[in-house]
Amino acid sequence: MDAAEWIAAYAEKLGVSPPSDEEFGRLLGLAGIAAHASERVAAPISCWVAATAGVTIDEAVRAAKELAADDQG
């Protein structure tokens, strides 16, 4: 089972729709920001935090970029 198949099956089991291809890419972008600004383990947990917060992917990415920029500045 590849990643797309696993995610589709997991989403079905949880009673939700899997992410679209565009959402999939944006979520990977969010995970990448978190992993590069901190540690790799920050990537999946940041996605969980965004989902729990109920924000859009765009809002989550924007907040992650701001946090990464603040940390560097």
Steps between C-alpha positions, in 0.01 A plus 500: 500500500647837404453822700197621302324165540578486872378855560181434303432184700582675828274794416218260414546320830476834682196605298658794321616575148869465421686816402492604136826491306538875557432466875742206516775719355423792731500272804840368396610863475381566854679189622817612322495842664457347844771238444754751368428763764524250786537123500349240268251390766348850489358427152220253580419659833470845338249356254306352793505836681368676189221243463410529867495879474254474214690745280536476124819363351584850377463641853712219640775556242495876557536456876782247453686735263460787749630287784796379292583860399470624859735223614762604243467873554 
